[in-house]
């Protein structure tokens, strides 16, 4: 979308656009993270924001414009159902949820493209401004929250999570990298407002200083990469795009950011000065951690199932199958920390290559044709999310997936990108699937409440908290979220000799999908009790490699304790992990 002029805002504001902007801002600020879906309420609110923006297109009576990227996402949304029908995916929700996310992404791209085509209409201009305002407002407020955490100030109530000392601040987003990406969107939004003359140089500089401070204290390396890319982009495009920022400003901003990154650790130590902890300054985070180990394992997984992959949401299954043949990472994963690898594991290399190639060609073409400042800063926001997606999995969350879709849609110029957009379709092609998603969102929300409560009661019963015992619990009455229902049922099974094969298979399916230590431990118990010692040994090898040593040692102690009460368990000891050496499963 080319936008060189300042958009006029009409007094007749769209209620759908206002609600969408407020809900999206709220999604990044809400407190509360509860198992089994720690960010459910934040994602739910972001999905509501997406539906509000979808309603804005209907309100504008704008024809729906479906870019090829949206159509590709629609096609990809059918793959999980094919995998479920073929038995590759065992649980219904592992087909349902990815397809809903992909449909939501396709609608977000279409909403952006449809409103970009009428950007000078009232609702079209309001949508761009509401999206920008959401970015900036959330970034300013989240930086304030993160600063409170960084200063380790006394608790301010339930509205802000309290962090243990010396933990990296993340506001209410659960992960510092997520906060850094929200702040990157806010930086892009602030610079866009400066380009369209909504704010002056002083307000822009002050806001960027505040947001840059927020990115620095997260110690997020994805944030560092964004700042470097933004600086390079501003330098390269300064003349071509006619940017309003001074030529020296990007380099000055980068220098100031580096200075804050290098000094925030010592400043925090001086501020907190804990006599028990000493005055050691936390080291600057530069190590890659376990990410490279996970990428190596998942690359191996792609070579073993190159055409069809392991199925959507089955990264844990791939790790379960291949961990015995790889070095111990001490970390179980549900996602691959890389968008391309995730797609290859989900759907196979051909689909992953096609999707990534389509996106790359569109990005390169769009950046080459970028000729104005407001458009470049929309690109900067999108690139922040895509860079993050190469190192983690932000696009698995609706509060990043949908904004990415909106930005992709807005960056489709209706004249220049006509070859990339399906000719205008009836608005019904947008609001009909939007209504279907709204109904599904409500159904999932109701079922999730039942599931969360059932799993909370399960944890209490397992810990012997309260009067309810494990055998008194009933299975949650849900029809869509069957994976968590299966986890609940498997956790309540009585492990014994001569178990039916159906029960053993349930334990296998749950342990492969949810590779938590209790699920692996129960599967190994059941296999030993039923004489399947070779498979039990393989499961313990997986446990040794994907969980930290203190967890493994706790399981080993529990194993030895249960052997005194369960004679069938004496058929196999849980040996030290260095004695396990079994080949990876094919």
N, C-alpha and C positions, 0 to 999 in steps of 0.2 A: 504494500500500500504506500503510495507516494503522498506525503503530506507536508508541504512546505509552508503552508499558511496556518495561522492560528484558527482552530475550529471555533465557530460561534456556539455558545451554549444557549439553548432556548429556555425560557422561563417555564415552559410546559415540560417538566422533567418526567421521564419515564419511570413509573413505579418499579417495573421489572428490573430496569438497569440499576436503580438505587439499591433495591434489595439484593441484587446480585453482587454489587460492589461491597456492600456491608457484610454480606455472608462470607465472601471470599476473604475479606480482612479478618473477620472473626475466626475463620478456620485456622489461620496462622497464629492466633493469640490464645485460643482456648486452653485451659489447663486440663489435666486429667489424662492418665494413661493406664488402662486396665486390661488385664489378660482376659481372653486370649488374643484380642485384636487391640493392641495398645493405642492405636491412633484412629479407632473407629469413629469417634464423635467428630474429630477434626475432618476426616475424610467425608463423613456424612454431610457435614455443613458445606464443604466445598462442592459436593455433588448437588446440593440444593442451589448453590450459587450458579452452577452450570445450567441447571434447569431454568432459573430466572433469566439468564442471558438468552437461553433458547426461546423463552416466551417473548423476549424483546424483539426477536426477528418476526415472530407472528404479529406482534403489535405494530411493527413497522410495515407490515404487508409486503416485505421485501421478498423477491423470488429467492429460493434456496439455490446456492451455488456450491456444488460438490467438487472440490479439488481432487485430483487423482490421489493425493496422499490420504484423504479421507476415504476414498473408495478402496484403496489398498488396505486401510485399517478395517473396513467392513469385511473385506474378503478374509483377512486374517482372523476376524472374530468367529468365523465358521470353523476354523481348524480345531479349537478345543472340543467342539461337539463331535467332530469326526474321530478324534482321539478317544473320547469317552465311549462312543459307539463301538470302537474297535477294542476296547478294554485296556488301552494304554494308560488312560486316566481312570483311577478306581473310584473316586468320589465325585458326586455331582457338582459340588461347589467349586471344584478345581476346573470344571468346564464353564460353569455359570459366571463366576466372578471375572475371569479374564475376558470373556466375551462381552460382559457388561462394561468393563473398563475400556475395551477397544471401541465399542459402540459409542461410549461417552466421549472418547477422544475424537472419533470421526465427527460427531455432532459439534464438538467444540471447534474443530477446524472449519466446519461448514458455517457455523455461526460467525466466526471471524471473517471468513471470505464473503459471506452474504452481506454483512454490515460494512465491510471495506468497500464493496461495490457501490454503496450509497453513503460513503463516509461524510458527505456534506449535508446529509439529511439530519434532522434533529436527533433521532435515536442512534444513527450511526456515529455521529460525533460524540454523543453522550457515552456510548459504549467504550470508545477509546479512552475518554477521560476517566470514566469510572474504573476501568482496568488499571490505568496509571495511578489513580488515587489510591486504589487498594494496595498496590505495590508500595507506594511511598508511605502511606499511613501505617501499614503493618510493619514496615522496616523501621520507622522512627520509634514506634511503641516497643517493638521487640528489642531494639537496641537498649532502650531504657531498662527493660526487664533483664537483659543479659548483663548490664552494668551493675544492677543490684546484686545479681548472682556473683559477678566477678569480685565485687567489694565484700562479699560474704556478710551482707547486712542481716540483721535479725529478721526472722520470718515476718512477712507482711500478710499472711493469711493464705487461704486456699487458692487464691487467684494466680499465684506464682509458685512454681516448684522450687523447693529448697535443695541446693546441691551440697554434697559433702565437700570439705575443704580441698582446694586445688583441682577440683574437677573443671573441665572446660564448660563455660556457660553455653546454654542453648535456648534460653527463654523458656517457652512451653512446648517446644518442638521435639524434644526428646533426643535430638542429635545435633551437635554443633554444626555439622555440614549442612543440615537442613536450614538452620538459621542463616548460615553464610549465603545460601542460595536465595532465601527470601530477601536478604539485604542486597544481594547483587541485583535482583529485580527492582528493588527500591532505588538503587543507584542509577540504573538504566531509566527508570521512570522520572527521576529528578532531572537528569540531563535532557530527557525528551521535553519536559516542561520548560526547561531553560531555552531549548531550541525554538519552541513555538511561542515563546515570550509570555508564558503564564507566570513565571517567577524571574526575578532579576539575578544578576551575578552574585550579589551578597547572599541572598537567601539560598541560592544554589550551592555556593561554596560552604556555607554553614551546615547545610543538610548533608552534603557529601562528607564533610569532616566527621560529623556524628555517625553516619553510616559506615565510613571507613574504620572508625574506632571499633564499631561493632564487629565488622569482619575480622579485624586484627585480633580481638580478644577471643574469638572462637578458635583460633589457631588452625583454621580449616585450610588445607592445602588446595582444595577446589576453589576456595575464595582467593587464594594467592594467584592461581592460574587465571581466574576471571579478571583480576585487577591488571595483570600483565597483558592479557588479550585486549582488554578495553583500552589500555594505554596505546598499544600498537595500532589498534583500529583507528583511534582518534588521530594519531600521527599520520597514518597512511591516507585517511579519508579527509583530512582537514581541508585541503584545497578543493578536492573533487566534490565533496558534499557541502562545502561552504559552512563549516561548523562555526557557531558563535563563540565557542570557548577559545581563549587565547592560545596561540601555538605552543607557548611554554607550559600551559596549565597541566596537560597530561603528565609530563615528566616531573613537574613539581609535585603533583598529587601522588605519583608513584614513589618518589623519594620520601615524602611524608609518611606514606603507608608503610614502607620498609622500616622507617625509624620507629614507628609505633609497634610493629611486629617484634622488633628486636628489644624494645624497652618495656613492653607491657608485662613480661615475666618478672623482671626485677622490681617494677613498680608494684605489682601485686604482692610480692614478698615483703616489700617495705610497708605496705598498707596493712597486711594481715599479721605479720611478725608474730608467729606462734612460737612461744618459748619451748614448747614440747616438740614441735616439728623442726626446730632449728631455722636457720635463715637461708637454706639451700633454695636457689632459684630453679623452678621447673625448667627442664631442658626444652629447647625448641623442637617441635615435632617434625622430623624429616624422614623417619624410617617408613618403609612400605608396609610393615606389619605382616599379616598372613595373606594379604590380597594376592600376591604373586603365587603363593602355594595353591590358593583356590583356583586361580586362572589356569595353572598348569593341569590341575585335576579335571577341570571342565573342558579344557582343550582336548584332553585325552577322551573325555566322554563324547565329544563331538566326533572324534575319529572312530569311535566304536558304534555310534548310531548316526552316521552322517546324513542320511536321507530323511529320517522321520523324527530324530531326536528322542527325548525321553518323555515328552508331554509337557503341557503348560503347568506351571507351578511344581515341576518335578526336579528342580535342582537338588533338593534334598535326597531324592531317589538316586540321582546320579552319584552324589557324594557317598551314599550308603553302599552303592555297588562297587565303587572304585577306591574308596579310602584304604582298604587293606593293602593295596598295591602302591600307595603313595606315602610320603613322609607325614608324620603326625603334625597337624596344624593346631590341635587343641581347641578347635572352634567349629561348631556345626553351623551350616548356612542353609537358608531357604532361597537365596538369590545369589547371582554370580558376581555382583559388583561391577558389571559391565553390560551395557545394553546389547551389544552385538553378540556376546557370548551367551547371554540369557536367551536371546531369540534362537540361536543355534541349538541350544539344549532343549528349548521348548518345542520347536517345530522343525528342526533339521537345518543343515547348512544351506541348501538351495533357497529356502524361503528367507532365511536370515540375510544371505548375500543380496537377494533381490530387494528386500526392504531397506537395507542399509545403503545400497547403491542408489535407489530412488531418492532417498533423503539427501545423500551427499550431492548428487547431481543438482537437485533443487537448491541446496544451500550454496554451492559454488556459483551457480548461475545467478542467484539472487544477490549475493555479495558483489559479484562483478558488475551488476547493473545498479547497485545502490548509489544514488546521486544526491541524497539530501539527509540532513541531520536527524530529523525525527524518525525516519525509517531506519537509519543506522542504529539508533538507540533501542528500537524495537528488536532489531537483530541482536544487539548486545544482551538483552534480557533472555532471548531464546538460546543464544550460545552459552550463557551461564548454566542453563538447565541441561543442555546437551553435554557440556564438559563434565558436569556433575554425573551425568548418566554413564559416562565412560569409566568412572571411578567408583560409583556406587549404584544405587537403584532408586533415585528420586521419582522416576516416572512410574513406579509402582504405587504411588500415592496420588489420590485425586487432586490434592491441593497443589501439586506440581504438574500432573499430567494434563489437567484441563487448561491451566494458564498456558502451557506449551502449545496446546491445540489452538487456543485463541490467537496466540502470537503467530503461529504458522498461517492461520487463516488470514489475519490482517496483513501479512507480508505477501499475500498473493495479489498483485496488481491486476485489476479487472481487464485492462487493455493489454498490458505487456505479457501477462501470464495466461492469455486466453487458451493456449494450447494445453495448459496444465489444469484447466477447470472444465468440468462437464457443463454444457450449456444450461442456462437457468431452468430450474425445475420448479414444480409447484411447492408452495410453502408447506403443504401437507407432507412432503417427503422429509421435512425436518421435524414438524411438531408431532407427527404420528409416532415415530420412534422415540421422541422425547417423552410423550405420554406413557409409552410402554416402559421406558426406563424409570419414570416417576413411580409407576405402580410397582415395579420390581424393587426399587429403592425402599418403598414403604414395607413391602413384604420382608425383605432382608433385614430391615431395621427391627421389626417385631421379632423375627426369629433370633436375631442376634441377642436381644435382651434375654430371651429364654436360655440361650446357649451360655451367655456370660454368667448368669445366675447358677446354672447347672454345674458349670466348671468351677465356680467359686465354692459351691457346696462340696464338690468332689475334693478340692484341695483341703478344705476344713476337715472332712471325714478322714482323708489320708493322714493328716497331721493330728488326728484325734482331738480336734477342737470342737467343743459342743457335744450335744447328746446324740446327734445323728451318726450312725455307723455306715460303712461303705455298702453293706448288703441291703440297707434300707433305702438307698438312693434309687431313683427311677431315671430312665433314659429321657433326655430332653425331647419334647414333642415338636420336632422340626422336620421340614420336608426338603428344604433347599441346602442348608448348611450341614450336609451329611458327613463331612470330614470330621468336624468337631464332635458330632454325635458319635461317630465311630471311635474317636479318641476316648470319649466318656465311657462308652460301652466296653472298650478294651481294658480300660483302667479298673473296671469293676469285675472283670472275669476272675473266677476262682482258678488259680493255677494248680494243676494236679496231673497225675499220670493218666494216660488213656484219654486225653482231651480229643474231642472231635476235630477233624481236619478243618472244618469251617471256622472253629474258634482259633486254631493256630494260624489260619490264613488271615483272619481279622488282625491278630497281633502283628503279623508280618506287614500287612498293608499299612497299619498305623505307624509302625516303627520306621518304615521306608519313607513315609510322607512327613512325619513329625519326629525327627531324629533327636528327640530330647533324651537325656540319660534315663529317666524312669521308663520310657517306652522301650528302649533298647534292653534295659535290665529285665523287664518283664518278659520280653520275647526270649531272651537267653534262658531265663528260669524255665519257661514253658518247654523250650526245646530240650533242655537237659532232662527234665522230668519225663519227657516222652521219647527219650532215647536217641534224639537227633543231635549227637555230640559234635559232629563236623560243622553243621550249620550254626550251632551255638557258639563254637569257637570263632567262626567268622564274625558273628554279631559282636562278640567281645572284642575282637580286633578292631572293628569299626568304632566301638565305644572308646577304646584306647586312643584312637587317632583323631577323633573329632571332638573330644571333650578335654578340658584342662586336667592336669594331674590330680588336683585336690578332689575333683568330682570322681575321677576313676578310683582313687583310693577310698573314697566314701562308699562307692558301690562294692569294692572288693571287701571292705569290712562288713558291709551288710550281707554280702554273699556268704562269708564265713560264719556269720551269726545265724543265718537262716539254715545253713547246713546242719547245725545242731538240732534244729526242730523239724527239718524236712529231709528225711533219709534219701529220697530220690535225687536231691541236689548233690549228694556226696559222690555221684558218678563222675563229676568233673570239678576241679578246683579252678578258681579265677587266678591264673598265674600272673606273674609280672608281665607288663606289656611288651618288654623286649623279647619275650619268648613267643609272641604271636607273629607268625610270618606265613600268611596265606595269600595266594594269588588273587588279584582283583577279579570280580565277577565279570563275565562278558557283557 
